């Protein structure tokens, strides 16, 4: 392969007055994008806030540590979360605990096939007394929104959710209305029921930063859960009985801002890109035969999610820099819903987690 000859050096030409320089390109100085580094006080505050969140979970949820960490980390990273499990594993309870742990607004939407976009986003209602329209906001205009059984909503309603999750705003009557900050969508879906459900399209799935899959609790955890219920005397969740003080919206915004200031080295960014590219059959070490198993790999949004989740994990661990283990810890949740298997792989019983295991083992760690 022939190498291109080196580009000749062009002597610097002074720019003429008024910003004009005839015959020469006007090269602008690079934009400064550096952010202030995290201080020890910032790290201490972030650790204290995360400990308060975990303490509130401990009073109302037994086991499911991976789901608890996924909820807290995704909130810190500023993303949306999809939870998948069979019925009865406390998906809704976990989402309610997170929402009640922050003194922001919370709305729950039970998705059904007849749910319309206006039921979710809002609509304009004509006031005959004043002879004018006024806007009635829907439940999506809240800090935390729980979309229960999201795959039961029709495609039209799912598209309305897509705009809110992607743009952070809704459109009602041609007017753009921003959503409150912080804003987070927690959606649940049941994988075993197909009647009356609508499969989420790839574009909708990709908007979720991670997809958490819950498993059955152990016998010891299930017994502890029964003990907690009998001692509490109520099956409903009472935020006033959680002990720890709830976080404010400003606390959540602080966590999100601090997470974005966590240092990410070039090698870590390259590692995130390599993980996503390997799922597409590329990367530094392509996996032989992957094309027969994967029909669609992870999009570049996956590498963004890996870095954002890695920054959040580092912050919640008390570090101001990301290490490869941060990306490894969230690789399954980030890539699980972004890798589409072929029919042959599904027929052979291969799962996306199996593919991700191979990717993580194959990609060299920096």
LUMNU-251655 format. One record per atom (N, C-alpha, C, O): y, z, x. Coordinates in steps of 0.02 Angstrom, whole numbers, padded with zeros to 5 digits, always signed. Example, Ala and Ser with C-alpha at 12.3 -4.5 7.8 and 13.67 -1.06 7.14 Angstrom:
<pts>
-00284+00390+00660-00225+00390+00615-00165+00390+00660-00166+00423+00712-00112+00354+00642-00053+00357+00684+00002+00394+00645+00057+00402+00670
</pts>
This chain:
<pts>
-00060+00000+00043+00000+00000+00000+00062+00000+00044+00071+00045+00086+00105-00051+00036+00164-00058+00077+00217-00008+00057+00228+00004-00003+00248+00021+00104+00301+00068+00090+00367+00032+00084+00379-00017+00119+00411+00055+00040+00476+00025+00032+00519+00043+00092+00514+00098+00118+00562-00003+00115+00606+00013+00171+00655+00067+00151+00673+00073+00093+00677+00106+00200+00725+00159+00184+00790+00131+00157+00815+00079+00180+00819+00166+00109+00881+00144+00079+00938+00152+00129+00945+00205+00159+00979+00101+00139+01034+00107+00188+01084+00159+00165+01096+00168+00105+01114+00193+00214+01163+00244+00200+01229+00211+00181+01255+00169+00218+01257+00231+00124+01321+00205+00102+01375+00254+00123+01372+00312+00104+01424+00232+00161+01477+00278+00183+01515+00305+00123+01525+00271+00074+01536+00368+00130+01572+00400+00075+01641+00368+00067+01678+00358+00115+01657+00352+00004+01722+00323-00012+01763+00374-00051+01739+00400-00101+01822+00388-00030+01863+00436-00068+01879+00408-00137+01890+00349-00145+01879+00453-00187+01893+00432-00255+01968+00425-00266+02008+00466-00243+01985+00373-00300+02055+00360-00313+02082+00410-00364+02044+00443-00399+02148+00415-00366+02180+00461-00413+02164+00439-00484+02154+00380-00498+02161+00489-00528+02146+00474-00598+02072+00465-00611+02053+00445-00666+02029+00478-00561+01956+00474-00573+01929+00404-00566+01871+00393-00583+01968+00355-00543+01945+00286-00538+01932+00270-00465+01969+00290-00421+01878+00234-00453+01860+00214-00386+01830+00144-00391+01770+00136-00401+01871+00095-00384+01851+00026-00396+01795+00005-00350+01798+00012-00289+01741-00021-00382+01685-00048-00345+01635+00004-00322+01584-00014-00292+01646+00068-00336+01601+00120-00314+01577+00160-00374+01613+00167-00424+01515+00187-00370+01489+00230-00422+01523+00298-00420+01536+00325-00366+01538+00324-00478+01568+00390-00483+01512+00441-00488+01488+00454-00543+01492+00469-00432+01437+00517-00431+01463+00585-00450+01507+00612-00418+01434+00614-00504+01455+00680-00527+01417+00734-00488+01359+00723-00470+01448+00790-00477+01413+00845-00443+01356+00871-00486+01360+00867-00548+01303+00897-00456+01247+00922-00496+01267+00980-00540+01309+01021-00522+01236+00983-00599+01251+01036-00646+01215+01100-00624+01156+01099-00609+01252+01154-00623+01223+01218-00602+01185+01247-00661+01214+01263-00713+01119+01256-00653+01077+01281-00706+01044+01348-00689+01002+01373-00726+01065+01377-00632+01034+01439-00611+01056+01496-00657+01113+01498-00680+01008+01541-00671+01023+01599-00712+01022+01661-00669+00991+01663-00616+01055+01712-00694+01057+01775-00657+00987+01806-00654+00950+01803-00703+00971+01835-00597+00906+01865-00589+00901+01930-00628+00952+01962-00644+00840+01949-00645+00828+02010-00681+00839+02071-00636+00818+02071-00578+00871+02120-00662+00881+02182-00625+00825+02231-00640+00786+02221-00686+00822+02284-00600+00772+02336-00612+00783+02369-00680+00735+02391-00712+00845+02374-00701+00861+02403-00766+00835+02358-00822+00809+02383-00872+00842+02292-00815+00816+02245-00865+00740+02251-00871+00713+02253-00926+00705+02255-00814+00633+02261-00815+00611+02327-00847+00563+02329-00885+00648+02380-00833+00631+02445-00862+00641+02445-00937+00600+02472-00974+00695+02414-00960+00708+02410-01032+00655+02368-01067+00631+02386-01121+00637+02312-01038+00585+02269-01068+00519+02305-01072+00483+02299-01122+00501+02343-01020+00439+02381-01021+00440+02434-01075+00390+02445-01110+00496+02468-01083+00502+02520-01134+00496+02490-01204+00464+02520-01248+00527+02432-01216+00523+02401-01282+00452+02378-01297+00428+02387-01354+00418+02350-01249+00349+02328-01260+00303+02387-01273+00256+02382-01312+00315+02443-01240+00274+02503-01252+00285+02529-01323+00237+02553-01355+00346+02526-01347+00359+02547-01416+00323+02502-01466+00297+02526-01516+00322+02437-01453+00285+02391-01497+00211+02407-01497+00180+02409-01550+00182+02417-01438+00110+02431-01435+00094+02497-01468+00040+02504-01498+00139+02546-01464+00127+02610-01496+00125+02604-01572+00086+02637-01605+00168+02561-01599+00167+02551-01672+00103+02515-01693+00076+02530-01747+00079+02469-01653+00016+02436-01670-00041+02487-01668-00086+02483-01710-00040+02533-01621-00095+02580-01613-00103+02626-01673-00158+02651-01686-00049+02637-01711-00054+02682-01769-00080+02647-01831-00096+02681-01880-00085+02581-01830-00104+02545-01892-00157+02492-01882-00183+02465-01931-00175+02476-01820-00224+02423-01808-00273+02447-01755-00254+02466-01700-00338+02444-01772-00390+02465-01726-00419+02403-01692-00435+02354-01726-00425+02405-01626-00452+02348-01590-00404+02290-01591-00343+02299-01597-00432+02229-01586-00392+02167-01587-00335+02169-01536-00279+02149-01551-00351+02194-01476-00299+02198-01424-00273+02128-01405-00214+02120-01391-00318+02079-01405-00296+02011-01386-00247+01983-01437-00199+01950-01418-00258+01997-01502-00210+01974-01553-00145+02011-01547-00091+01981-01554-00148+02076-01534-00086+02115-01526-00044+02088-01469+00016+02078-01476-00076+02075-01411-00039+02048-01354-00013+01978-01368+00041+01959-01346-00053+01938-01406-00031+01871-01422+00032+01873-01466+00078+01833-01456+00034+01919-01514+00092+01924-01558+00154+01946-01519+00208+01917-01526+00147+01998-01478+00204+02024-01440+00229+01973-01389+00289+01963-01381+00182+01940-01354+00201+01892-01303+00233+01831-01333+00283+01805-01306+00206+01806-01389+00235+01747-01421+00305+01761-01447+00349+01719-01442+00315+01820-01475+00381+01839-01499+00430+01841-01440+00487+01817-01446+00408+01869-01383+00451+01872-01324+00466+01802-01297+00521+01789-01272+00417+01758-01300+00425+01690-01275+00466+01646-01322+00486+01591-01303+00478+01669-01383+00518+01631-01430+00481+01575-01465+00510+01525-01484+00414+01584-01474+00374+01532-01506+00347+01554-01574+00365+01606-01600+00304+01511-01601+00271+01524-01665+00196+01530-01653+00169+01502-01604+00162+01566-01697+00093+01584-01685+00050+01564-01745+00069+01576-01802-00008+01535-01731-00058+01519-01782-00119+01562-01769-00146+01563-01714-00141+01599-01821-00198+01643-01816-00255+01615-01858-00245+01599-01917-00313+01608-01828-00371+01581-01865-00429+01630-01861-00446+01654-01807-00458+01645-01917-00517+01688-01919-00547+01687-01989-00515+01663-02037-00606+01713-01995-00638+01720-02061-00601+01775-02099-00563+01813-02069-00611+01780-02165-00574+01830-02203-00591+01901-02183-00646+01915-02160-00542+01945-02191-00553+02016-02183-00545+02043-02113-00567+02099-02100-00514+02006-02067-00507+02030-01999-00436+02052-01982-00417+02055-01924-00396+02067-02034-00329+02096-02026-00278+02048-01997-00233+02068-01960-00285+01983-02013-00234+01936-01990-00166+01953-02021-00116+01958-01986-00166+01961-02087-00103+01976-02121-00076+02043-02101-00015+02051-02092-00119+02093-02092-00097+02160-02072-00063+02158-02004-00010+02189-01995-00092+02122-01957-00063+02118-01890+00006+02085-01892+00052+02108-01858+00014+02033-01933+00079+02000-01939+00130+02047-01971+00188+02048-01951+00108+02086-02021+00154+02132-02053+00174+02189-02006+00231+02212-02008+00128+02210-01963+00146+02263-01915+00200+02239-01867+00247+02276-01853+00192+02178-01842+00243+02152-01797+00310+02146-01832+00362+02166-01804+00310+02120-01893+00373+02112-01929+00405+02179-01944+00466+02186-01939+00364+02229-01963+00392+02295-01978+00413+02332-01916+00449+02382-01920+00391+02309-01857+00411+02341-01794+00479+02319-01771+00506+02345-01722+00508+02271-01805+00576+02247-01790+00617+02253-01854+00594+02233-01907+00676+02281-01848+00717+02293-01907+00753+02230-01929+00814+02229-01937+00714+02177-01938+00740+02114-01963+00710+02099-02031+00669+02137-02057+00730+02043-02060+00704+02024-02126+00634+01994-02118+00619+01962-02068+00592+02005-02168+00523+01982-02168+00507+01954-02237+00521+01985-02288+00477+01894-02237+00455+01863-02299+00384+01838-02291+00364+01811-02239+00345+01848-02343+00277+01823-02344+00270+01769-02397+00292+01778-02454+00240+01714-02378+00230+01657-02423+00155+01645-02429+00121+01631-02380+00129+01650-02490+00059+01635-02502+00054+01560-02517+00074+01537-02570+00028+01523-02469+00027+01450-02476-00028+01429-02526-00085+01452-02523-00009+01385-02571-00055+01358-02622-00043+01283-02626+00009+01258-02603-00090+01245-02656-00081+01172-02659-00020+01151-02699+00007+01097-02687+00003+01192-02747+00060+01172-02788+00126+01199-02760+00178+01192-02793+00126+01228-02700+00187+01251-02669+00230+01192-02648+00206+01148-02611+00292+01190-02671+00336+01134-02656+00385+01153-02600+00397+01212-02587+00413+01102-02566+00461+01117-02512+00520+01160-02534+00543+01202-02496+00544+01150-02595+00600+01189-02620+00581+01262-02629+00623+01306-02624+00516+01276-02643+00494+01345-02649+00496+01380-02582+00502+01442-02580+00493+01343-02528+00493+01372-02461+00562+01371-02430+00585+01421-02402+00596+01314-02434+00661+01305-02401+00718+01330-02443+00764+01363-02418+00716+01315-02508+00771+01332-02553+00795+01269-02589+00770+01214-02576+00842+01277-02633+00865+01220-02672+00937+01234-02695+00964+01288-02686+00967+01183-02726+01033+01190-02756+01026+01198-02831+00991+01159-02864+01059+01247-02858+01056+01263-02929+01125+01253-02959+01175+01276-02931+01128+01218-03016+01192+01205-03049+01213+01264-03091+01175+01287-03134+01273+01289-03079+01301+01345-03117+01346+01316-03171+01400+01292-03157+01322+01320-03233+01360+01291-03289+01425+01329-03301+01474+01299-03324+01428+01393-03285+01489+01432-03296+01545+01408-03251+01603+01402-03272+01528+01393-03188+01579+01371-03140+01579+01295-03130+01623+01268-03096+01531+01260-03162+01526+01187-03156+01521+01165-03083+01555+01118-03062+01478+01199-03046+01468+01180-02977+01399+01203-02954+01369+01248-02984+01374+01171-02900+01310+01189-02872+01318+01247-02822+01368+01252-02787+01268+01291-02820+01265+01341-02767+01195+01340-02737+01147+01324-02771+01192+01357-02674+01129+01352-02636+01090+01417-02641+01116+01471-02627+01027+01410-02661+00981+01467-02664+00933+01460-02606+00891+01415-02605+00938+01505-02557+00896+01501-02497+00824+01523-02513+00813+01568-02553+00776+01490-02481+00706+01506-02489+00683+01558-02440+00721+01581-02398+00619+01578-02445+00593+01631-02402+00588+01613-02328+00578+01657-02287+00595+01549-02311+00592+01530-02241+00653+01556-02203+00652+01559-02141+00705+01574-02240+00766+01600-02208+00760+01675-02196+00793+01715-02229+00716+01693-02150+00705+01762-02131+00690+01765-02057+00674+01714-02027+00695+01824-02028+00680+01831-01957+00606+01819-01942+00589+01786-01894+00563+01848-01984+00491+01840-01976+00463+01813-02042+00473+01842-02095+00427+01758-02037+00398+01726-02096+00323+01721-02087+00299+01693-02038+00286+01750-02134+00213+01746-02134+00191+01693-02184+00202+01700-02244+00161+01640-02158+00134+01586-02201+00059+01598-02207+00020+01578-02163+00039+01631-02261-00031+01649-02270-00071+01589-02294-00053+01557-02344-00125+01574-02258-00168+01516-02274-00127+01452-02277-00123+01418-02329-00097+01436-02220-00051+01379-02217-00086+01313-02233-00054+01266-02258-00151+01309-02219-00186+01246-02232-00200+01235-02307-00230+01184-02324-00179+01280-02350-00184+01267-02422-00122+01232-02450-00124+01209-02506-00069+01228-02411-00009+01194-02434-00017+01119-02424-00052+01097-02378+00016+01080-02467+00010+01007-02463+00051+00978-02405+00090+01014-02373+00042+00915-02392+00074+00883-02335+00150+00883-02340+00184+00889-02289+00176+00877-02400+00248+00876-02409+00279+00943-02390+00332+00946-02358+00246+00997-02410+00271+01063-02392+00263+01077-02318+00306+01108-02287+00208+01053-02289+00198+01062-02217+00252+01027-02177+00273+01052-02124+00276+00970-02201+00330+00936-02165+00395+00975-02168+00434+00973-02120+00407+01012-02222+00466+01054-02226+00461+01111-02176+00511+01130-02145+00401+01138-02168+00391+01190-02118+00403+01163-02048+00430+01198-02005+00384+01100-02036+00390+01069-01971+00463+01068-01948+00478+01083-01891+00509+01050-01994+00580+01047-01976+00606+01116-01958+00643+01124-01910+00587+01166-01998+00611+01234-01985+00586+01260-01918+00624+01291-01881+00523+01248-01903+00494+01273-01841+00521+01236-01780+00531+01266-01727+00532+01171-01787+00554+01130-01730+00629+01134-01718+00651+01136-01660+00668+01134-01772+00740+01129-01765+00776+01196-01773+00834+01201-01754+00743+01247-01800+00776+01310-01811+00829+01306-01866+00876+01345-01867+00820+01258-01912+00868+01249-01966+00833+01213-02023+00779+01183-02014+00862+01216-02082+00837+01179-02140+00893+01136-02169+00952+01147-02153+00875+01089-02210+00923+01046-02243+00916+01052-02318+00862+01038-02346+00968+01074-02351+00968+01082-02424+01028+01045-02452+01085+01060-02436+01014+00995-02494+01068+00955-02523+01109+00919-02471+01169+00910-02480+01077+00897-02417+01112+00861-02365+01151+00905-02317+01185+00880-02273+01147+00970-02326+01184+01017-02283+01135+01053-02238+01084+01080-02261+01151+01055-02174+01108+01088-02125+01125+01163-02123+01183+01182-02114+01074+01204-02133+01083+01276-02134+01041+01307-02078+00980+01302-02080+01073+01338-02028+01034+01368-01974+00995+01428-01998+01016+01464-02043+00937+01439-01966+00896+01496-01982+00920+01557-01943+00951+01549-01890+00905+01617-01966+00929+01677-01931+00894+01684-01864+00839+01658-01853+00926+01721-01819+00898+01734-01753+00887+01809-01745+00932+01848-01762+00829+01830-01721+00772+01788-01700+00735+01760-01760+00738+01787-01815+00699+01704-01749+00659+01673-01802+00589+01660-01775+00581+01633-01720+00539+01679-01813+00470+01670-01791+00426+01659-01852+00431+01694-01902+00383+01609-01847+00333+01594-01899+00265+01617-01875+00243+01600-01820+00232+01656-01917+00163+01677-01905+00121+01649-01962+00129+01669-02019+00078+01603-01946+00037+01570-01997-00036+01590-01988-00059+01601-01932-00072+01594-02043-00143+01609-02041-00181+01553-02076-00155+01520-02121-00242+01543-02055-00285+01495-02090-00357+01517-02084-00378+01549-02037-00395+01498-02136-00465+01515-02142-00506+01454-02124-00501+01403-02158-00547+01456-02071-00582+01395-02049-00645+01378-02089-00672+01323-02081-00669+01423-02132-00733+01411-02165-00726+01380-02234-00775+01353-02260-00667+01383-02264-00658+01354-02330-00625+01286-02324-00575+01278-02288-00653+01237-02359-00625+01169-02357-00600+01147-02425-00557+01103-02429-00626+01176-02479-00604+01156-02545-00533+01179-02558-00517+01238-02549-00490+01133-02578-00421+01151-02592-00378+01161-02530-00326+01194-02534-00400+01134-02473-00361+01142-02411-00340+01074-02386-00369+01023-02403-00288+01074-02345-00261+01013-02314-00259+01025-02239-00224+01070-02215-00295+00985-02202-00298+00994-02130-00229+00985-02099-00194+00936-02114-00210+01031-02056-00145+01025-02023-00145+00966-01975-00191+00960-01934-00096+00922-01980-00093+00865-01933-00078+00888-01863-00054+00943-01851-00093+00844-01815-00083+00861-01744-00010+00879-01729+00003+00924-01690+00037+00844-01761+00108+00858-01749+00126+00928-01772+00166+00962-01739+00098+00950-01828+00112+01017-01852+00079+01070-01808+00109+01121-01793+00017+01057-01786-00018+01104-01743+00019+01113-01677+00021+01168-01649+00047+01058-01652+00079+01060-01587+00143+01102-01587+00166+01123-01534+00171+01114-01646+00232+01155-01650+00218+01228-01639+00263+01266-01622+00156+01249-01649+00139+01319-01635+00129+01328-01560+00093+01289-01528+00162+01378-01533+00157+01389-01461+00085+01406-01441+00060+01381-01391+00052+01449-01481-00017+01465-01467-00057+01469-01531-00029+01475-01586-00122+01466-01524-00169+01476-01580-00218+01531-01559-00257+01522-01512-00216+01586-01594-00260+01643-01579-00319+01642-01626-00311+01631-01687-00378+01652-01600-00439+01654-01639-00467+01725-01637-00480+01752-01583-00475+01756-01695-00499+01824-01699-00574+01827-01708-00604+01783-01739-00604+01877-01680-00676+01888-01686-00689+01954-01722-00644+01994-01731-00752+01964-01741-00770+02026-01775-00761+02086-01729-00774+02081-01669-00740+02143-01756-00734+02203-01714-00804+02231-01698-00853+02216-01732-00806+02271-01646-00868+02305-01629-00883+02359-01680-00840+02378-01720-00945+02386-01678-00964+02438-01725-00921+02500-01716-00902+02533-01764-00905+02517-01653-00863+02575-01640-00792+02564-01667-00763+02610-01696-00764+02504-01658-00697+02490-01683-00696+02491-01759-00648+02515-01789-00748+02465-01790-00751+02464-01863-00755+02535-01891-00726+02551-01943-00791+02579-01857-00796+02648-01879-00729+02684-01870-00709+02723-01912-00694+02670-01814-00627+02699-01805-00578+02674-01858-00534+02711-01879-00586+02611-01878-00544+02585-01931-00554+02622-01996-00506+02638-02030-00617+02636-02014-00631+02674-02075-00603+02745-02070-00578+02772-02119-00609+02775-02011-00580+02842-02002-00505+02842-02011-00478+02889-02040-00471+02790-01986-00399+02786-01993-00379+02779-02066-00331+02810-02089-00417+02739-02103-00401+02729-02174-00410+02793-02214-00369+02809-02257-00464+02829-02201-00477+02890-02239-00425+02944-02222-00405+02982-02266-00404+02948-02160-00354+02997-02141-00285+02979-02170-00247+03023-02189-00271+02915-02172-00206+02893-02197-00201+02901-02272-00148+02915-02299-00258+02893-02307-00259+02903-02379-00232+02844-02418-00226+02848-02479-00216+02789-02385-00189+02729-02419-00210+02667-02381-00212+02667-02319-00226+02615-02418-00244+02552-02386-00184+02509-02370-00189+02461-02332-00126+02525-02398-00066+02486-02386-00031+02510-02323-00039+02567-02302+00008+02466-02294+00043+02480-02232+00110+02513-02247+00151+02486-02284+00121+02572-02218+00184+02609-02227+00221+02610-02161+00202+02648-02116+00275+02571-02153+00312+02570-02089+00340+02638-02070+00348+02652-02011+00355+02680-02119+00384+02745-02104+00335+02792-02069+00355+02842-02040+00269+02776-02073+00218+02819-02043+00197+02795-01974+00149+02822-01945+00232+02746-01945+00212+02719-01881+00237+02760-01822+00216+02748-01765+00281+02807-01834+00302+02851-01780+00359+02823-01739+00416+02846-01745+00345+02773-01698+00396+02746-01653+00451+02710-01692+00439+02679-01743+00512+02716-01666+00569+02683-01697+00563+02607-01690+00542+02582-01638+00582+02572-01743+00578+02499-01742+00630+02470-01696+00684+02499-01685+00615+02412-01668+00662+02376-01625+00715+02343-01668+00703+02328-01727+00773+02332-01640+00826+02295-01674+00820+02221-01658+00784+02201-01612+00856+02180-01696+00857+02109-01681+00886+02095-01612+00865+02049-01577+00934+02137-01591+00963+02129-01525+00913+02144-01470+00915+02113-01417+00867+02190-01483+00814+02204-01434+00769+02143-01425+00750+02127-01369+00752+02110-01480+00709+02050-01476+00746+01994-01439+00716+01960-01398+00810+01985-01455+00848+01933-01420+00854+01949-01346+00855+01903-01305+00859+02013-01328+00861+02032-01258+00795+02014-01224+00795+01986-01169+00738+02028-01256+00674+02012-01227+00668+01937-01215+00643+01915-01163+00690+01898-01264+00685+01825-01257+00730+01799-01201+00710+01755-01163+00790+01826-01197+00835+01804-01143+00808+01826-01075+00812+01788-01027+00781+01887-01071+00755+01911-01008+00694+01870-00986+00685+01857-00927+00652+01851-01034+00592+01812-01017+00611+01744-00987+00577+01720-00941+00664+01715-01011+00685+01650-00985+00714+01656-00915+00719+01605-00879+00732+01716-00894+00760+01726-00827+00707+01748-00776+00722+01760-00718+00643+01752-00798+00589+01768-00752+00579+01708-00705+00576+01651-00728+00573+01720-00642+00568+01667-00592+00502+01630-00597+00449+01662-00602+00505+01564-00597+00445+01521-00596+00451+01475-00535+00496+01434-00532+00405+01483-00488+00407+01442-00428+00384+01371-00442+00354+01357-00494+00399+01326-00395+00378+01257-00403+00302+01251-00405+00276+01209-00442+00267+01292-00367+00194+01288-00367+00165+01309-00434+00115+01281-00457+00196+01359-00467+00172+01381-00533+00186+01326-00585+00144+01313-00628+00244+01295-00581+00259+01240-00627+00210+01182-00616+00187+01150-00664+00195+01168-00553+00146+01116-00539+00077+01134-00566+00040+01090-00589+00059+01198-00563-00005+01221-00590-00008+01211-00665-00060+01190-00692+00047+01226-00701+00049+01216-00773+00042+01142-00791+00006+01124-00837+00077+01100-00754+00072+01028-00766+00002+01003-00752-00025+00961-00788-00029+01029-00699-00097+01008-00681-00147+01027-00735-00193+00989-00749-00140+01087-00764-00185+01108-00817-00180+01061-00878-00231+01040-00906-00118+01045-00898-00109+01001-00955-00132+00930-00940-00163+00898-00982-00117+00906-00880-00135+00837-00861-00211+00830-00856-00238+00777-00872-00246+00881-00832-00318+00877-00826-00351+00869-00894-00403+00836-00899-00322+00898-00946-00350+00889-01013-00343+00818-01038-00377+00797-01085-00298+00780-01007-00288+00710-01025-00327+00662-00980-00317+00602-00983-00371+00689-00938-00410+00648-00893-00375+00631-00829-00399+00588-00791-00320+00664-00814-00283+00652-00752-00283+00715-00710-00334+00749-00707-00228+00731-00677-00224+00790-00636-00249+00778-00565-00270+00723-00548-00245+00830-00524-00265+00824-00454-00340+00818-00446-00364+00788-00398-00378+00847-00494-00450+00842-00492-00476+00824-00561-00496+00867-00600-00477+00759-00577-00501+00738-00643-00574+00758-00653-00614+00756-00607-00589+00777-00714-00657+00799-00731-00698+00738-00751-00680+00703-00797-00754+00725-00716-00796+00667-00734-00825+00674-00804-00848+00727-00823-00822+00619-00842-00851+00619-00909-00809+00652-00962-00833+00661-01018-00748+00671-00946-00706+00705-00995-00687+00659-01053-00677+00682-01109-00681+00594-01039-00661+00547-01091-00712+00544-01148-00693+00528-01205-00775+00558-01134-00825+00557-01187-00823+00620-01230-00856+00623-01282-00786+00670-01208-00782+00733-01245-00714+00744-01278-00710+00775-01331-00661+00719-01247-00593+00731-01271-00562+00664-01290-00557+00619-01249-00540+00660-01353-00506+00598-01375-00430+00604-01371-00396+00553-01370-00405+00665-01368-00333+00675-01361-00321+00740-01323-00342+00794-01345-00286+00734-01266-00273+00792-01225-00209+00827-01245-00176+00808-01294-00191+00878-01208-00131+00918-01223-00068+00879-01206-00065+00842-01157-00018+00887-01248+00046+00853-01237+00088+00892-01186+00071+00948-01168+00143+00862-01163+00188+00899-01117+00215+00964-01147+00236+01008-01110+00214+00969-01213+00234+01032-01243+00188+01089-01223+00207+01148-01224+00126+01072-01203+00079+01124-01181+00101+01154-01115+00098+01215-01106+00124+01113-01068+00148+01141-01004+00210+01184-01014+00219+01233-00979+00253+01165-01062+00311+01206-01077+00288+01274-01105+00313+01326-01085+00239+01272-01150+00214+01334-01179+00180+01377-01127+00187+01439-01129+00144+01346-01080+00112+01385-01027+00164+01423-00985+00154+01482-00969+00218+01389-00968+00270+01421-00927+00305+01476-00967+00317+01530-00941+00322+01461-01030+00358+01511-01071+00314+01573-01083+00338+01629-01079+00250+01562-01098+00205+01619-01108+00194+01656-01043+00188+01717-01042+00191+01619-00987+00183+01652-00922+00243+01695-00906+00236+01750-00879+00304+01671-00922+00364+01711-00910+00363+01775-00953+00379+01829-00929+00343+01767-01016+00340+01825-01061+00289+01876-01037+00302+01936-01038+00230+01852-01016+00178+01898-00991+00201+01935-00928+00189+01994-00920+00235+01899-00884+00260+01931-00823+00311+01985-00840+00309+02039-00812+00356+01969-00886+00408+02018-00905+00376+02080-00936+00395+02136-00918+00329+02071-00982+00297+02128-01015+00253+02167-00967+00235+02224-00981+00235+02136-00910+00197+02172-00859+00241+02205-00807+00216+02237-00761+00307+02199-00815+00353+02231-00769+00369+02191-00707+00394+02218-00658+00356+02124-00709+00371+02081-00652+00426+02032-00669+00435+02013-00727+00463+02012-00617+00515+01961-00628+00495+01894-00599+00537+01852-00585+00431+01883-00589+00404+01820-00565+00336+01808-00596+00300+01855-00613+00318+01744-00603+00256+01723-00635+00203+01712-00582+00218+01684-00529+00142+01733-00595+00085+01722-00551+00034+01679-00587+00036+01675-00649-00012+01646-00552-00061+01603-00585-00102+01639-00639-00121+01607-00688-00116+01704-00630-00155+01740-00679-00120+01744-00747-00153+01748-00799-00053+01741-00747-00016+01740-00811-00032+01677-00850-00041+01680-00911-00035+01621-00815-00051+01558-00849-00124+01555-00869-00141+01529-00923-00168+01582-00827-00239+01583-00844-00252+01624-00906-00294+01606-00948-00216+01680-00913-00228+01725-00968-00211+01694-01036-00240+01712-01087-00164+01647-01036-00143+01616-01100-00166+01544-01106-00147+01510-01154-00205+01518-01059-00224+01448-01060-00264+01430-01123-00252+01378-01153-00310+01473-01143-00351+01458-01201-00309+01456-01265-00316+01410-01305-00264+01505-01273-00223+01508-01334-00174+01449-01336-00158+01424-01390-00150+01428-01278-00100+01373-01277-00133+01305-01286-00106+01262-01322-00191+01294-01256-00223+01228-01257-00272+01218-01314-00289+01161-01331-00295+01272-01345-00349+01269-01394-00335+01220-01451-00380+01181-01470-00276+01220-01478-00260+01178-01536-00227+01112-01516-00207+01073-01559-00221+01100-01451-00191+01038-01428-00241+00989-01399-00223+00934-01380-00304+01008-01395-00356+00965-01370-00400+00944-01429-00430+00985-01462-00404+00878-01440-00445+00851-01495-00510+00823-01466-00509+00780-01422-00566+00847-01492-00631+00826-01467-00654+00762-01501-00632+00746-01556-00698+00726-01467-00729+00667-01496-00783+00689-01545-00805+00747-01545-00806+00642-01586-00859+00657-01633-00924+00674-01597-00963+00715-01620-00934+00641-01540-00995+00655-01501-00995+00727-01475-01046+00760-01477-00937+00751-01452-00933+00819-01427-00944+00869-01483-00978+00920-01473-00916+00855-01542-00927+00900-01598-00999+00901-01620-01026+00954-01638-01031+00843-01618-01101+00840-01638-01146+00878-01589-01197+00905-01609-01126+00879-01525-01165+00915-01475-01150+00990-01474-01181+01027-01435-01103+01012-01515-01087+01083-01517-01038+01105-01464-01032+01165-01451-01004+01058-01431-00955+01076-01381-00890+01099-01415-00867+01067-01462-00862+01153-01391-00800+01179-01420-00742+01166-01372-00752+01152-01313-00682+01172-01399-00623+01164-01355-00619+01219-01303-00595+01207-01247-00643+01278-01319-00643+01332-01270-00689+01315-01211-00674+01334-01154-00744+01280-01224-00787+01258-01170-00751+01210-01123-00757+01214-01062-00713+01164-01153-00674+01116-01113-00621+01153-01072-00611+01137-01014-00588+01201-01103-00535+01238-01068-00565+01279-01011-00535+01284-00957-00624+01308-01021-00657+01344-00967-00668+01299-00906-00656+01319-00849-00690+01238-00920-00702+01190-00865-00636+01171-00831-00634+01165-00770-00583+01163-00871-00518+01144-00842-00493+01200-00796-00471+01187-00740-00495+01262-00821-00470+01318-00781-00511+01327-00717-00483+01344-00665-00576+01315-00721-00618+01321-00661-00607+01263-00611-00617+01271-00551-00587+01206-00637-00581+01146-00595-00512+01142-00561-00508+01125-00501-00460+01157-00597-00392+01149-00569-00381+01199-00513-00392+01259-00523-00360+01177-00455-00349+01223-00399-00291+01269-00412-00239+01249-00438-00301+01333-00394-00248+01383-00405-00201+01383-00344-00224+01384-00287-00136+01381-00356-00088+01380-00299-00089+01447-00261-00052+01454-00212
</pts>
